Amino acid sequence: MKKKLLSVAAVASVFTLAACGSNDEAVINYKGGEVNKADVQEEAYQKAGAQIAFQQTMNELLEKEYGKKVTDKEVDAEVKKTKDQFPDKEQFNTTLQTAGIKNEKEFEKVLRTQLLLTEAKSAKSKVTDKEIEDRFNQEKVEVKASHILVEKEADAKAIKKQLDDGGDFAKIAKAKSTDTGSATKGGDLGYFTKGKMVEEFENYAFKDGVEGKVSDPIKTQFGYHIIKVTDRKEKKDFTLEKESDRIKKALAEEKAAQVNPNDIYRSLIKKYDVKIENKDFKDAFDLDKQEQQQMQQQMQQQQQQ
């Protein structure tokens, strides 16, 4: 979303020319002629006017709907966070100008729009007490496991027989596991909670009574795993009261990341009864059509691969 806002800001800055001087004022001179403000504005309007009109409308509606929930203090904090990533003010300003943003004041407006959109996403990402409790129960229990990963089922079955015949799990993992990250540690994955591994892996690892046992080959998207759970425990001093706020925030962020901005724009368009007076702008506001076109393009790209 950030890149989109920056590009819009870059084009939108062209329209600010109208605020200073007359439209026939030259912005470029060359031998035998010139380019004036009206020429630039007309070209920009033809190429990006509809998109700018859409974005400007959405920015204003976001402000109307969520403006009271985004404070100047929050915007200032985001500006500072960005500036702190640069060694000096000069490089910060240069980067802004490269992105088409004239100055820090204009950058604040861009960030404010991003924060408004984040607020809108959060409003659509309510977290229930049950979701918090379910996540807490997931995180409360952790297991420690090792695994051997191979590509073919036949290889996995052969390894399982080796282990059943007394083979050393760690040595076989180092020699044959394709998971290079854990293979060097004898297949050890350390402790983990639910939600960290793929579903098929967790279905075995978190079953009661599997500690110390070696699984049959288990197929996942990565290949065939042979799993050995070496420990299972509940975290100490881990209570719902202490963890509730953290879990709620994490769940809200996860949900917000899944929110389609177009769904927010659709609801704003409907609530504020947006009417497009210029027929040339209609496609910019037809979000269903845009999404359908994007889907078709993705399908075509997949077919070409």
C-alpha positions in Angstrom: 0.0 0.0 0.0 2.9 2.3 0.8 4.3 2.2 -2.7 0.9 3.0 -4.2 0.4 6.0 -2.0 3.9 7.3 -2.8 3.3 7.0 -6.5 0.0 8.8 -6.2 1.6 11.5 -4.2 4.2 11.9 -6.9 1.6 12.4 -9.7 -0.7 14.5 -7.4 2.2 16.9 -6.8 1.8 17.9 -10.5 -1.6 19.3 -9.8 -0.2 21.6 -7.1 1.3 23.6 -9.9 -2.1 25.2 -10.4 -1.9 26.8 -7.0 1.1 29.0 -8.0 1.0 31.4 -10.9 -1.0 31.2 -14.1 -1.4 28.0 -16.2 0.5 29.5 -19.2 3.6 30.0 -17.1 6.5 28.0 -18.5 8.0 25.2 -16.5 10.4 24.1 -19.2 12.1 26.3 -21.8 13.9 25.0 -24.9 15.2 26.6 -28.1 12.1 27.5 -30.1 9.5 26.7 -27.5 8.4 25.9 -24.0 6.3 23.5 -21.8 3.8 25.3 -19.6 1.8 24.3 -16.6 -1.4 23.7 -18.5 0.4 21.2 -20.8 1.8 19.2 -17.8 -1.6 19.3 -16.0 -3.5 18.1 -19.0 -1.1 15.2 -19.6 -1.1 14.2 -15.9 -4.9 14.4 -15.9 -5.3 12.2 -18.9 -2.9 9.6 -17.6 -3.7 9.5 -13.9 -6.6 11.8 -13.2 -9.1 9.0 -12.5 -6.8 7.2 -10.1 -5.9 10.4 -8.2 -9.6 11.2 -8.0 -10.3 7.8 -6.5 -7.4 8.0 -4.0 -8.3 11.5 -3.0 -11.9 10.5 -2.4 -10.9 7.5 -0.3 -8.5 9.6 1.7 -11.2 12.1 2.5 -13.7 9.4 3.4 -11.1 7.6 5.6 -10.5 10.9 7.3 -14.3 11.4 7.9 -14.8 7.9 9.2 -11.6 7.3 11.3 -9.9 10.7 11.6 -10.6 11.1 15.3 -8.9 7.8 16.1 -5.5 8.9 14.5 -3.7 11.5 16.5 -0.9 13.9 15.5 1.2 12.2 18.1 0.9 8.9 16.3 1.8 10.5 13.0 4.8 12.3 14.5 6.0 8.9 15.9 5.8 7.3 12.5 7.7 10.1 10.9 10.4 9.9 13.6 10.6 6.1 13.1 11.1 6.6 9.4 13.7 9.4 9.8 15.7 7.3 12.3 16.3 4.8 9.5 18.5 7.4 7.7 21.9 8.6 8.7 21.1 12.2 8.3 18.3 14.7 7.3 19.7 15.3 3.9 19.4 11.6 2.8 15.8 11.5 4.3 14.8 14.5 2.2 16.5 13.2 -0.9 14.5 9.9 -0.5 11.3 11.8 -0.1 11.9 13.8 -3.3 12.8 10.7 -5.2 9.5 9.3 -4.2 7.7 12.4 -5.5 7.1 13.8 -2.0 8.1 17.5 -1.8 8.8 17.8 1.9 8.2 16.4 5.4 4.8 18.0 5.7 3.5 16.1 2.6 5.1 12.9 4.0 3.1 13.4 7.2 -0.1 13.4 5.0 1.0 10.1 3.3 1.7 8.5 6.7 -1.6 9.8 8.1 -3.5 8.1 5.2 -1.7 4.8 6.0 -2.6 5.0 9.6 -6.2 5.7 8.8 -6.3 2.6 6.6 -4.7 0.6 9.4 -7.4 1.9 11.7 -10.1 0.9 9.2 -8.6 -2.6 9.0 -8.5 -2.9 12.7 -12.1 -2.0 12.9 -12.8 -5.0 10.7 -10.6 -7.3 12.8 -12.4 -7.7 16.1 -10.9 -10.4 18.3 -13.2 -12.5 20.5 -12.5 -13.8 24.0 -12.8 -17.4 22.7 -10.1 -16.7 20.0 -7.8 -15.3 22.7 -8.4 -18.4 24.9 -7.8 -20.8 22.0 -4.5 -19.1 21.1 -3.5 -19.1 24.8 -4.1 -22.9 25.0 -2.1 -23.4 21.8 0.8 -21.5 23.2 0.6 -23.0 26.7 1.8 -26.4 25.6 5.1 -26.8 23.8 6.9 -29.9 22.6 10.5 -30.6 21.6 11.0 -32.8 18.6 13.5 -34.0 16.1 12.8 -35.1 12.5 14.3 -36.7 9.4 13.0 -35.3 6.2 13.3 -37.0 2.8 11.7 -36.6 -0.6 10.5 -40.1 -1.3 8.3 -42.4 0.7 10.4 -45.4 -0.1 13.4 -43.7 1.5 11.4 -42.7 4.5 10.2 -46.3 5.0 13.8 -47.6 4.7 14.9 -45.1 7.4 12.1 -46.1 9.7 13.2 -49.7 9.4 16.8 -48.7 10.3 15.5 -46.9 13.4 13.3 -49.8 14.4 16.4 -52.0 14.1 18.2 -49.8 16.6 19.7 -47.1 14.3 20.8 -43.8 15.9 18.3 -41.1 15.1 20.7 -38.2 15.3 23.4 -39.9 13.1 20.8 -40.9 10.4 19.4 -37.3 10.4 22.8 -35.8 9.9 23.5 -38.2 7.0 20.2 -38.3 5.2 17.8 -35.5 6.2 17.2 -32.9 3.5 16.3 -30.3 6.1 19.8 -28.9 6.3 18.9 -26.5 9.1 18.1 -29.3 11.5 20.2 -32.1 10.0 23.4 -30.6 11.4 21.8 -30.8 14.9 20.8 -34.4 14.5 17.3 -33.4 13.4 16.6 -31.4 16.5 13.9 -28.7 16.0 13.9 -27.4 19.6 10.7 -26.5 21.4 7.7 -25.1 19.5 4.0 -24.5 20.1 1.0 -25.2 17.9 0.8 -23.0 14.8 4.5 -23.1 14.1 4.6 -26.3 12.0 2.5 -27.5 9.1 -0.8 -29.2 10.2 0.2 -32.8 9.4 3.4 -32.5 11.4 1.6 -31.0 14.4 -1.2 -33.6 14.3 1.4 -36.1 15.3 3.7 -34.0 17.5 1.0 -32.8 19.8 -0.8 -36.2 20.2 -0.8 -37.6 23.8 1.6 -40.4 24.5 4.0 -40.0 21.6 7.0 -38.8 23.7 10.0 -41.0 23.0 8.4 -42.8 20.1 9.4 -42.7 16.4 6.6 -42.0 14.0 5.8 -43.8 10.7 6.5 -41.6 7.6 4.3 -38.6 7.6 3.7 -36.7 4.4 3.5 -32.9 4.2 4.1 -30.4 1.4 7.8 -30.6 2.1 8.2 -34.4 1.7 8.1 -37.3 4.2 9.0 -36.8 7.8 9.9 -39.2 10.5 9.3 -37.5 13.8 10.6 -38.2 17.3 9.0 -36.2 20.1 11.5 -35.9 22.9 9.7 -33.7 25.4 6.3 -32.1 26.2 5.6 -29.5 28.8 3.5 -26.6 29.8 5.2 -23.1 30.1 5.8 -22.0 33.6 4.2 -18.8 34.8 2.1 -18.6 31.6 -1.3 -17.4 32.5 -4.2 -16.1 30.5 -4.3 -12.9 32.6 -0.7 -12.1 31.8 -0.8 -13.0 28.1 -4.3 -11.8 27.1 -3.3 -8.3 25.9 -0.3 -9.6 23.9 -2.4 -12.3 22.3 -5.2 -10.0 21.5 -2.9 -7.6 19.7 -1.2 -10.4 17.8 -4.5 -11.8 16.6 -5.8 -8.4 15.6 -2.6 -7.8 13.5 -3.0 -11.1 11.9 -6.6 -10.5 11.0 -5.9 -6.9 9.8 -3.2 -8.3 7.4 -5.9 -10.4 5.8 -8.3 -7.5 5.2 -8.7 -6.5 1.6 -8.5 -2.6 1.4 -11.1 -2.7 -1.4 -13.6 -4.1 1.1 -13.0 -1.0 3.2 -13.4 1.3 0.1 -16.6 -0.5 -0.9 -18.2 0.1 2.5 -17.1 3.8 2.4 -18.5 4.3 -1.1 -21.8 2.8 0.0 -22.0 4.6 3.3 -21.2 8.1 1.9 -23.3 7.5 -1.3 -20.4 8.3 -3.6 -21.5 9.3 -7.1 -19.1 9.5 -10.1 -20.0 12.6 -12.1 -17.3 12.1 -14.8 -17.9 8.9 -16.8 -14.2 8.7 -17.5 -13.6 8.0 -13.8 -16.1 5.2 -13.4 -13.6 2.4 -14.0 -11.4 3.7 -11.2 -14.2 3.2 -8.8 -15.3 -0.1 -10.2 -13.4 -2.3 -7.7 -15.2 -5.5 -8.7 -14.1 -5.1 -12.3 -10.5 -4.3 -11.3 -10.3 -7.4 -9.1 -11.7 -9.6 -11.8 -9.1 -8.2 -14.3 -6.3 -8.9 -11.8 -7.5 -12.4 -11.3 -7.6 -13.0 -15.0 -4.1 -11.6 -15.3 -2.8 -13.9 -12.5 -4.4 -16.9 -14.2 -2.8 -16.0 -17.5 0.6 -15.6 -15.8 0.3 -19.0 -14.1 -0.6 -20.7 -17.4 2.5 -19.1 -19.1 4.8 -20.4 -16.3 
